[in-house]
């Protein structure tokens, strides 16, 4: 089972033993462009963010601390939930495709980082590691393919071919991103203290409910790794 290939290295656990990730594998997806369902989820997330207090959210603050712990500057390269939260409160969330829109809505509505990856483009195990700096990272620059490897010691998701997401959850690579033709996916919902584990499970439930409404015949399995303290 693919979930057995997802792991968190000891070096990451040592950095943040309170970290936990809920990994959800979905097979038999029917993606495509956004529709009324995904638009409603995005609108609900935007309304939730705009109604929230202007005070920093404690979970976003925890992610800022985690970024500083491995040498990143969260004000310049923000955790994904921070970037989405600010967009939701201002101009609104991006509209990408059905799958991306749905997991972005869950990320904002539940205030935690959520990533989605295309299983067809993975090679080997998927691990959360402290990077060496030699791993390739496929992205784009000025509209052209570009390799932008991580900094040594950076926390990153990686498989046998290289990094799939830099700075924990800052930027996803092009190779494994979800598209309108994706049929099998891995979703990663990430938590740090003081975010309650019950809320992490509830975010997973919300994502599953949105997926099952569109794809009742799909197979969905999940596994939580951590916390280690």
KEKE-3310 file (N, C-alpha, C; in steps of 0.2 Angstrom, whole numbers, plus 5000, padded with zeros to 4 digits):
npx = (5004:5002:5003:5011:5024:5026:5035:5043:5058:5070:5077:5069:5059:5066:5068:5055:5046:5032:5026:5014:5007:4993:4990:4982:4976:4969:4961:4955:4950:4940:4944:4946:4940:4936:4920:4903:4902:4916:4918:4909:4915:4927:4922:4916:4927:4934:4925:4925:4939:4939:4930:4937:4947:4959:4971:4986:4984:4986:4991:4996:5007:5014:5019:5027:5037:5042:5048:5058:5066:5073:5080:5074:5065:5050:5043:5047:5047:5033:5024:5012:4999:4999:5001:4989:4979:4981:4978:4965:4958:4960:4961:4955:4955:4965:4959:4961:4961:4949:4953:4964:4958:4948:4956:4963:4953:4949:4961:4962:4949:4951:4963:4976:4991:4989:4993:4993:4996:5001:5000:5004:5016:5026:5041:5047:5049:5041:5046:5048:5061:5077:5085:5100:5104:5108:5098:5088:5075:5061:5054:5047:5054:5052:5043:5049:5056:5065:5078:5078:5086:5085:5090:5104:5100:5087:5069:5060:5049:5052:5056:5062:5067:5070:5066:5050:5042:5046:5054:5046:5031:5030:5032:5027:5033:5034:5033:5025:5013:4995:4983:4970:4969:4973:4971:4974:4979:4989:4986:4992:4990:4995:5001:5005:5009:5000:4989:4974:4974:4962:4956:4964:4960:4947:4948:4953:4942:4933:4939:4938:4924:4921:4927:4920:4907:4908:4914:4909:4913:4926:4942:4947:4959:4968:4981:4989:5004:5014:5010:5026:5028)
npy = (4994:5011:5021:5015:5019:5032:5043:5051:5058:5055:5066:5077:5075:5077:5090:5096:5088:5088:5088:5082:5072:5070:5058:5055:5044:5044:5035:5033:5045:5059:5072:5088:5105:5118:5118:5121:5115:5115:5129:5134:5129:5136:5149:5148:5146:5158:5167:5163:5166:5180:5183:5181:5185:5199:5196:5186:5170:5156:5143:5147:5155:5145:5138:5148:5148:5135:5136:5146:5138:5130:5138:5146:5161:5166:5177:5180:5168:5161:5149:5138:5138:5151:5159:5157:5160:5174:5178:5173:5182:5194:5197:5186:5168:5158:5151:5135:5121:5108:5098:5105:5117:5112:5106:5118:5125:5118:5119:5133:5134:5126:5130:5125:5118:5110:5099:5092:5079:5070:5054:5046:5051:5050:5042:5029:5029:5042:5055:5065:5076:5082:5091:5088:5098:5094:5089:5088:5100:5102:5116:5131:5146:5162:5156:5145:5128:5125:5121:5121:5119:5113:5122:5117:5107:5111:5108:5097:5088:5073:5062:5047:5053:5067:5082:5086:5095:5110:5118:5113:5115:5126:5128:5118:5106:5105:5092:5083:5089:5091:5089:5093:5080:5071:5055:5048:5052:5059:5066:5078:5083:5094:5097:5106:5108:5121:5115:5106:5088:5082:5091:5091:5078:5081:5090:5081:5073:5082:5085:5072:5071:5081:5075:5063:5067:5070:5060:5046:5032:5031:5026:5028:5030:5032:5038:5042:5050:5053:5064:5065:5068)
npz = (5000:4996:5006:5016:5011:5015:5025:5039:5042:5055:5058:5056:5065:5076:5075:5076:5086:5089:5077:5065:5052:5042:5030:5015:5003:4987:4975:4959:4955:4948:4941:4934:4928:4939:4947:4952:4965:4970:4969:4978:4990:4990:4991:5004:5012:5010:5016:5029:5032:5031:5041:5052:5067:5067:5073:5074:5069:5079:5074:5062:5067:5073:5063:5057:5067:5065:5052:5054:5062:5054:5047:5037:5031:5036:5032:5020:5012:5014:5024:5016:5021:5027:5016:5008:5017:5019:5005:5004:5013:5007:4991:4987:4985:4973:4958:4951:4947:4949:4960:4966:4970:4979:4989:4993:4998:5010:5017:5020:5027:5038:5043:5041:5033:5018:5006:4989:4978:4963:4961:4951:4946:4956:4962:4970:4988:4998:5007:5022:5024:5030:5019:5009:5000:4988:4980:4966:4961:4953:4945:4938:4930:4924:4915:4910:4912:4927:4938:4955:4968:4985:5001:5011:5024:5024:5027:5018:5007:4998:4985:4976:4965:4968:4976:4980:4986:4992:5007:5018:5016:5007:4993:4979:4968:4950:4944:4951:4953:4955:4941:4929:4924:4932:4941:4952:4969:4982:4997:5009:5025:5037:5053:5068:5085:5094:5088:5088:5088:5085:5077:5066:5061:5058:5048:5038:5037:5031:5019:5013:5013:5003:4992:4990:4988:4974:4969:4972:4970:4972:4979:4996:5007:5023:5034:5049:5054:5068:5081:5089:5102)
capx = (5000:5007:5004:5017:5030:5026:5038:5046:5064:5071:5080:5063:5056:5071:5067:5048:5042:5025:5023:5010:5004:4988:4991:4976:4977:4963:4962:4949:4948:4938:4946:4943:4940:4932:4913:4899:4904:4922:4917:4905:4920:4931:4918:4915:4933:4935:4921:4928:4945:4937:4927:4941:4951:4965:4976:4989:4982:4991:4994:5001:5012:5018:5023:5033:5043:5046:5052:5064:5070:5078:5084:5069:5062:5043:5040:5049:5044:5028:5021:5007:4993:4999:5000:4982:4975:4981:4974:4958:4956:4961:4959:4952:4959:4965:4955:4966:4957:4944:4956:4968:4953:4945:4961:4965:4947:4950:4967:4960:4944:4953:4969:4982:4994:4986:4996:4990:5002:4999:5004:5007:5023:5031:5046:5050:5046:5040:5049:5050:5068:5082:5088:5107:5105:5110:5092:5084:5068:5058:5049:5048:5056:5051:5039:5053:5058:5070:5080:5079:5087:5084:5096:5106:5096:5080:5064:5057:5046:5056:5055:5069:5070:5071:5062:5043:5039:5052:5052:5040:5025:5030:5031:5026:5036:5029:5032:5020:5007:4988:4981:4964:4968:4975:4967:4976:4982:4991:4985:4996:4987:5001:4999:5010:5006:4995:4983:4972:4974:4955:4954:4967:4956:4941:4950:4953:4935:4930:4942:4935:4917:4920:4929:4915:4901:4909:4917:4907:4915:4933:4944:4950:4963:4971:4986:4992:5011:5015:5016:5031:5029)
capy = (5000:5017:5024:5013:5022:5039:5043:5057:5056:5057:5073:5081:5073:5080:5098:5097:5082:5089:5088:5076:5073:5065:5056:5052:5042:5043:5032:5033:5052:5062:5079:5093:5112:5120:5118:5124:5113:5118:5136:5135:5127:5141:5155:5147:5147:5165:5170:5161:5169:5187:5185:5179:5190:5201:5193:5181:5163:5152:5138:5150:5157:5139:5136:5153:5146:5129:5138:5149:5133:5127:5144:5150:5167:5165:5183:5180:5162:5159:5143:5138:5140:5158:5163:5156:5164:5181:5179:5173:5188:5200:5197:5179:5162:5156:5145:5132:5115:5105:5095:5110:5121:5109:5106:5124:5127:5114:5122:5139:5133:5122:5134:5120:5117:5104:5098:5087:5076:5065:5047:5043:5054:5048:5037:5026:5032:5049:5056:5072:5075:5088:5091:5089:5103:5092:5086:5092:5102:5105:5121:5135:5152:5165:5152:5140:5124:5127:5117:5126:5114:5116:5124:5112:5107:5113:5103:5096:5082:5071:5055:5045:5058:5073:5086:5087:5101:5114:5122:5109:5116:5132:5127:5112:5105:5104:5085:5079:5093:5088:5092:5091:5073:5066:5050:5045:5057:5059:5073:5078:5088:5095:5100:5107:5111:5118:5113:5099:5082:5081:5096:5088:5073:5084:5093:5075:5071:5087:5084:5066:5072:5084:5071:5058:5069:5071:5053:5041:5026:5032:5022:5033:5027:5037:5036:5048:5049:5058:5067:5061:5071)
capz = (5000:4995:5013:5019:5008:5017:5031:5042:5045:5062:5059:5056:5071:5081:5075:5078:5088:5089:5070:5063:5045:5040:5023:5012:4996:4984:4969:4955:4954:4942:4942:4929:4930:4944:4946:4957:4971:4972:4970:4985:4995:4990:4994:5011:5015:5010:5021:5035:5034:5032:5047:5058:5070:5064:5077:5071:5070:5083:5070:5057:5071:5075:5056:5056:5071:5062:5047:5057:5065:5049:5043:5032:5033:5034:5029:5013:5009:5019:5024:5012:5024:5028:5010:5006:5022:5017:4999:5006:5017:5003:4984:4986:4983:4966:4955:4948:4945:4954:4965:4969:4973:4985:4995:4996:5003:5016:5020:5023:5032:5044:5045:5041:5027:5014:4999:4984:4974:4958:4963:4944:4945:4961:4961:4976:4994:4999:5014:5024:5026:5030:5013:5008:4995:4981:4977:4961:4962:4946:4945:4933:4931:4918:4910:4907:4917:4931:4944:4961:4973:4992:5005:5015:5031:5023:5028:5011:5005:4993:4983:4974:4960:4970:4980:4977:4989:4996:5013:5021:5012:5004:4985:4976:4961:4944:4942:4955:4955:4952:4936:4927:4921:4938:4943:4959:4972:4989:5001:5015:5029:5041:5060:5073:5092:5098:5084:5091:5083:5083:5072:5060:5059:5056:5041:5034:5036:5027:5012:5011:5011:4997:4987:4990:4984:4967:4966:4977:4969:4973:4985:5000:5013:5027:5039:5052:5056:5073:5084:5093:5108)
cpx = (5004:5008:5010:5024:5030:5030:5041:5052:5065:5074:5074:5060:5060:5069:5060:5045:5035:5022:5019:5007:4999:4988:4985:4977:4970:4964:4955:4946:4945:4939:4943:4943:4935:4924:4909:4901:4911:4922:4914:4910:4925:4928:4917:4921:4935:4931:4923:4934:4943:4934:4931:4945:4957:4971:4979:4986:4987:4994:4998:5007:5017:5022:5028:5039:5046:5050:5059:5069:5075:5081:5080:5067:5055:5040:5041:5046:5039:5026:5014:5000:4993:4998:4992:4978:4975:4977:4967:4955:4956:4958:4955:4957:4959:4961:4960:4963:4953:4948:4960:4963:4950:4950:4963:4959:4948:4956:4965:4954:4946:4960:4975:4985:4991:4990:4993:4995:4999:5003:5007:5014:5028:5035:5049:5046:5045:5042:5050:5057:5071:5086:5096:5109:5107:5104:5089:5077:5066:5053:5050:5050:5055:5047:5043:5055:5064:5072:5082:5080:5086:5091:5098:5102:5089:5075:5061:5054:5050:5054:5062:5072:5072:5066:5055:5040:5044:5049:5046:5034:5025:5029:5032:5030:5031:5028:5026:5013:5001:4986:4973:4963:4971:4969:4968:4980:4984:4990:4988:4993:4992:4999:5005:5006:5005:4988:4981:4972:4966:4953:4958:4963:4949:4942:4950:4946:4932:4932:4938:4928:4916:4922:4923:4909:4902:4911:4915:4910:4923:4935:4948:4953:4967:4976:4989:4999:5012:5009:5020:5032:5022)
cpy = (5006:5021:5022:5016:5029:5039:5050:5055:5059:5064:5078:5081:5077:5088:5100:5091:5082:5089:5081:5078:5068:5064:5053:5050:5041:5040:5032:5040:5054:5069:5083:5100:5112:5120:5122:5122:5115:5126:5138:5134:5133:5148:5154:5148:5154:5169:5169:5165:5177:5188:5183:5185:5192:5199:5187:5174:5159:5146:5141:5152:5151:5137:5141:5151:5140:5131:5141:5144:5130:5132:5148:5156:5167:5171:5184:5174:5159:5152:5143:5140:5148:5162:5162:5160:5171:5182:5178:5179:5194:5199:5191:5174:5161:5151:5142:5126:5112:5103:5101:5115:5119:5108:5112:5127:5124:5117:5128:5138:5130:5125:5129:5119:5110:5104:5092:5085:5071:5059:5045:5046:5054:5042:5035:5029:5039:5050:5063:5072:5082:5087:5092:5096:5101:5089:5091:5094:5105:5110:5125:5142:5156:5161:5146:5135:5126:5123:5122:5122:5117:5118:5118:5112:5109:5107:5102:5089:5080:5064:5053:5049:5065:5076:5087:5093:5104:5117:5119:5109:5122:5132:5120:5112:5104:5097:5082:5083:5090:5092:5090:5084:5068:5061:5047:5050:5055:5066:5073:5084:5088:5099:5101:5109:5118:5116:5106:5094:5080:5085:5094:5082:5076:5087:5087:5073:5076:5086:5077:5067:5076:5079:5065:5060:5069:5064:5048:5034:5026:5028:5028:5029:5032:5034:5042:5046:5055:5060:5063:5063:5073)
cpz = (5000:5002:5017:5017:5011:5024:5033:5045:5052:5063:5059:5063:5077:5081:5078:5080:5089:5082:5069:5056:5044:5032:5021:5005:4993:4977:4965:4955:4948:4943:4936:4931:4936:4942:4952:4964:4974:4973:4977:4991:4996:4993:5002:5015:5015:5015:5028:5037:5035:5038:5053:5061:5066:5067:5073:5073:5074:5079:5065:5061:5072:5068:5055:5061:5068:5057:5049:5060:5060:5045:5038:5035:5031:5031:5022:5009:5014:5018:5020:5015:5025:5021:5007:5011:5020:5010:5000:5009:5012:4996:4983:4984:4976:4964:4950:4944:4951:4960:4969:4973:4979:4991:4998:5000:5009:5020:5024:5029:5038:5046:5046:5034:5024:5007:4995:4979:4969:4959:4957:4943:4951:4959:4967:4982:4994:5006:5015:5027:5027:5024:5013:5004:4988:4977:4972:4963:4956:4947:4939:4935:4924:4913:4908:4913:4920:4937:4949:4967:4980:4995:5009:5022:5030:5024:5021:5011:4998:4991:4980:4968:4962:4975:4977:4980:4994:5002:5016:5017:5008:4996:4983:4969:4956:4942:4945:4956:4952:4946:4934:4925:4927:4940:4950:4963:4980:4992:5007:5019:5035:5048:5064:5080:5091:5094:5086:5086:5081:5077:5065:5057:5056:5049:5036:5032:5031:5020:5009:5009:5004:4991:4985:4986:4977:4964:4971:4976:4970:4979:4989:5006:5017:5032:5042:5055:5061:5077:5088:5100:5111)
residu = (UNK:UNK:UNK:UNK:UNK:UNK:UNK:UNK:UNK:UNK:UNK:UNK:UNK:UNK:UNK:UNK:UNK:UNK:UNK:UNK:UNK:UNK:UNK:UNK:UNK:UNK:UNK:UNK:UNK:UNK:UNK:UNK:UNK:UNK:UNK:UNK:UNK:UNK:UNK:UNK:UNK:UNK:UNK:UNK:UNK:UNK:UNK:UNK:UNK:UNK:UNK:UNK:UNK:UNK:UNK:UNK:UNK:UNK:UNK:UNK:UNK:UNK:UNK:UNK:UNK:UNK:UNK:UNK:UNK:UNK:UNK:UNK:UNK:UNK:UNK:UNK:UNK:UNK:UNK:UNK:UNK:UNK:UNK:UNK:UNK:UNK:UNK:UNK:UNK:UNK:UNK:UNK:UNK:UNK:UNK:UNK:UNK:UNK:UNK:UNK:UNK:UNK:UNK:UNK:UNK:UNK:UNK:UNK:UNK:UNK:UNK:UNK:UNK:UNK:UNK:UNK:UNK:UNK:UNK:UNK:UNK:UNK:UNK:UNK:UNK:UNK:UNK:UNK:UNK:UNK:UNK:UNK:UNK:UNK:UNK:UNK:UNK:UNK:UNK:UNK:UNK:UNK:UNK:UNK:UNK:UNK:UNK:UNK:UNK:UNK:UNK:UNK:UNK:UNK:UNK:UNK:UNK:UNK:UNK:UNK:UNK:UNK:UNK:UNK:UNK:UNK:UNK:UNK:UNK:UNK:UNK:UNK:UNK:UNK:UNK:UNK:UNK:UNK:UNK:UNK:UNK:UNK:UNK:UNK:UNK:UNK:UNK:UNK:UNK:UNK:UNK:UNK:UNK:UNK:UNK:UNK:UNK:UNK:UNK:UNK:UNK:UNK:UNK:UNK:UNK:UNK:UNK:UNK:UNK:UNK:UNK:UNK:UNK:UNK:UNK:UNK:UNK:UNK:UNK:UNK:UNK:UNK:UNK:UNK:UNK:UNK:UNK:UNK:UNK)
# end
